[in-house]
């Protein structure tokens, strides 16, 4: 459904020092440098896949999504989405995709969401009967009934985000590009959006490419991740395999019935945190059975779980390793 080969996007950017003198000199002589936002990436996404597209700020994620949706033209490389070349912006292509950006909105600010929905119906030429049916369905799933008549400016961030999703899906696209769809939302609303996206993917077989800095979004939605850093892909594969390869250790989370000194806990592994009767102990994956047995025998355990390291730490280690390799020329 998505095929990317040798994709590049380079910008020629003017740089100057601050100050009046530098501003005057720049009128006659300008220095430019090339910024490689995306620098030759290759990946593919099959029909119905949910893939996380991850990376730090400035890595090239949003630039890539804009090229995949046809908003930006590549400097070099080939892209095909649903059998189309995005930069041509053909009507049939636009009917197959949706781009939802958590930091930008398509809703008309002073008008209720129902007006934006009607406008999108006309733009995508959705038959009235299908439009009414889909709007009823989306309103039920996202609980929009009481929001449709309120001006957009009176909606909360979470309410606007739900309406943004509905507006983007009224034409029932087969490819979803989601750029930080849960940014700024509370925990409950994040869970609502994640559940809705997963349900839409499973019901209609839509392909989903998701960027997010909330790792809960990624864990809940994306079995596979593509990781980009400084415009280059540094990992493409199974999310769990990534976690196990970068951070093969495990964490034993223990709750105890009586106060225990940190020194007593350190006998079982590296103590990551300790307080309020709860300890997190890091051990090598192969040592988990022995460590758990020793903890159960020595401590007044009320509860015990074994977990993988947080995905945020896995990603941080991956980025550090990638940049060390670049700096050393490996």
N, C-alpha and C positions, 0 to 999 in steps of 0.2 A: 504493500500500500504506500509506503514511503521508501524511496531509494535515493541515497545521497552518495555522490562519488566526487572526491577531490574538491569539495566545496570550500571556496575562499571568499572572504569579504575584507578588503583592505581600504583604509581611509587615509587620505593625505591631509594632515592636520597642521595648522599654523601654530608655532610655539614662540612666545616671546617672554622676556623678563618683565616684572611689574614696574610701574613708574612711567612718568611723562616722557622721559628721554627715550625709553624703549618703545613707547607708543609712537613717537614721532619718527624714529628710525624705521619702524615697521611700515610706514607709509611708502618708503622708497625701496626697502629691501626686506624681504620676508624669508624666514627659515621654516622649512617644512620637514616633517618626519612622517613616515608611514606607520600607521597603527594597524596591526594585524588582528582584527577582532575575531575572525575565523580563518584558520590557516591550513586548509587542506584536510577536511574530515570526511570519513566514509562510514556510513552505517545504513541499515535497512530495518524497517518495521513491518511486520506482516499484518494481514487483516485481523482485526479483533484483539490485537496485542495492547497491553497497557505498559508503557515504558516510561521510566523516570529519566529525565534529562537534567543531570545535576552538575553543579560546579559553583565556585565562589563568585562573588560579585565581580563583574567585568570579565568573566570567563568566555563569553560569547553565546550564552544560552538564548537570550531574547533576540539577538541578531540572527541566530539560526532560525528561530521560529518565524521571524519576519520574512526571511528568505523562503521558507517552506510555504508560507501563506501568500507569497507574491508581493508583499509590501516593499521589499528591498530586492534589488537585482544583484546577483553574485558578481564578484570580480572575476572568478573563474570557477570551473567545475560544472557538474551536471546534477540536476534535481528533478525528480518526478514524484508527484503525489497523486494517488488515485488515477494514474495513467496520464496525468497532465503535467505540463511545464508551468510551474506557478507564476513566473514573471509575466506570462502572457495574459493572465487574469481573465481567462475565458469564463463565460457565464456558467457553463456546465461545471467547471472546476469550483467556482465560488459557491455553487449550490451544494457541493460535497464536503465543504470544510467549515469549521468555525474556529475563530481565535478569540479566547477569553483572557483578558489581561487584568489581573487583580488591581493594578495601579492606574488603569484607564477605564473609562466607562463609555458606553454607547447610548445609555438612557438620556432622554431629553430632560434637562435639569428642572425646568419649571413646569413640566407636564407630567401626568401620571404614567406609570409604566405601560398601561394599556395602550397609550398613544404610540409608544415606541414599538410595541408588539404589532399594532396595525400597520405601521410604516414598514416594518420588516416583512410582514405578510405580502405587501404590495411589491417590495423590492425583489423578493424571492419568488413571486408569482405563485404563492401557495393557495390552492383552492379554498374558498370560504369554509366549506364543510370540514376539510382536513384541519384548517387553522383552528376552528372552534373546538374540534375534538382534541387536538394536541394541547391547546391552551388549557382546557379543562384538566387534562392529564397532568400537565406540568404544574398547574396550580394546586392540584391535590397532592402531588409528590413533594412539592417544595413549600406547601402551605402559604400560597400567595393570595388567596381569595380576598383577604382584608387589605391587601396592599395595592391592588390594581388601580384603584381610583385615587390614591394619595399622590400629591406631587412628589417627584423624585427627591427634591431637596429636603423633604420632611422624613425621609426614610433613614433608618440607621445603616451603618456600613454593612452589617450582615444581611439586612433586608435588601439593600441595593445589590449585593452580590448574588443573592438568590434570583432576583429579577434579571440580572445580567446573564446568568446561566439560561434562564427561560428564553430570553430574547435570542440568544445564540443558537438555541436548539429547536426553535419553532419550525425551521425548514428541514429538520431531522438530518443533520450532516453525518457522514460516515467516517469523518476524520476530525478529531478534536485536538486542538493545540491549546493547552491550558498553561498560562504563564502566571504563577503565584496566585491561584484562584482562592486561597484561604488566607491571604495576607491581611493582618489586622483583625481577623475574626476571633471571637471567643471560642473556647474549647468545644462548647455544645454546637455552635454553628459550623465549626470545622468538621466535626463528625457528621453533621447533616449533609454538607457538601460532598464529603468523601463517599458517603453511602449512596448519594444520588448519582455521582459519576460512575461508580461501580455498577449500579443497577442499570444505568443507561448503556454502558458498555456490554453488559451481559444480555440485555434484552434485544438490542439492535445490532450487536456485533461490531460496534464502532471501534475504530483504532484511536487510542489515546496516547498523546505525547505530553507529559507533565513536567513542568519545572516547579520546584518548591524548595524553600529553605526550611520548611517544617518537615522533619524526617518522619513524623507520624503519618503524614500524607503519603510519603513514598512507601513506607512499610505496609500501609493498609491497601495501597492500590497497585503497586508496581513490582511484579516478580523479577523483572529485568531492569537494569539501569545502564545508561550511557553517561559516562562522566567526562566532562570537558574542563580543561584548565588552560588558560592563556591561548585559547583558540584551537587547541589540539585535544583529541580524544585520548584519555589515558586509561580508560577501562570501558569494556562493553561486555556485559554478561549477567549472570544470576546474582541477585542482591545478596542472598545468604552466602554464596561462595565468596563474594567480595569481602564480607565481614569476617569469614573464617580465614581467608588468606592474609588479610591485613592485620587483624587482631585475633589470633587463634586462642587467646586466653578466655576464661569464663569468669563470671562474677557470682559469688554465692551471697544471697541476701538473707540475713538471719535476724529474726526477732526473738528476744530473750525475755524471760519472766522476772529477772532480777538484774541489778546493775552488774556490769562486767567491765573490768579494766581493759584499756586498749592493748596493753602489753600482753594480756591473756589471749586476746584475739589474734595478735600478730604471730602466734605459734602456728596458725593454720594457713597463712598467706599474707599478701600485702593488703593492709587495711586502707581501703579507699575513703570510707567515711564511717563515722560512728557517732551516735547520739540518739537520745530518746528511746533507748532500748532497741535500736535498729543498727545493724552493721552491714557494710558491703565489703566483701573480701575477694580479692583478685587472686586466681590460681591458674596454673597451666591447664589446658583442656584435659590432658591425660591424667592429671592429679585430682580431678573432681571427685571420683568415687571414694578415694582414700580420705580426702579433706572433709567430705560430707560425713563419713563415718566417724572421724575423730571429733568433729563439731558436735554431732548428736550424742556422742559418748561423754563429752566433757562439759557441755553447756546446757543450761535449762532452756531448751529451744521451744518457743511457742509456734514459730512458723519458719519455713526454710524454702527458698526457691533458687534455681540455677538459671542464670540469664546470660545472653551474649552481651558484650560491651555495647553502649549506646551507639547508634549509627552516626551521630554527630562526631564522636571520637574516631570512628572508623574513617569517615570522610576526611577529617583533619589529618590523620596519619597518611592517608593516600596522597593528599595534596603536598604534604611536607616531603614525602618520598619522591614524588614526581619532580618537585623543584630542586631537590638535592641532585637528582639524576641529571637535570638540565644544567645546573651550575658546574657539575663535574665533567660534563660532556659525555656521560654514559648513555 
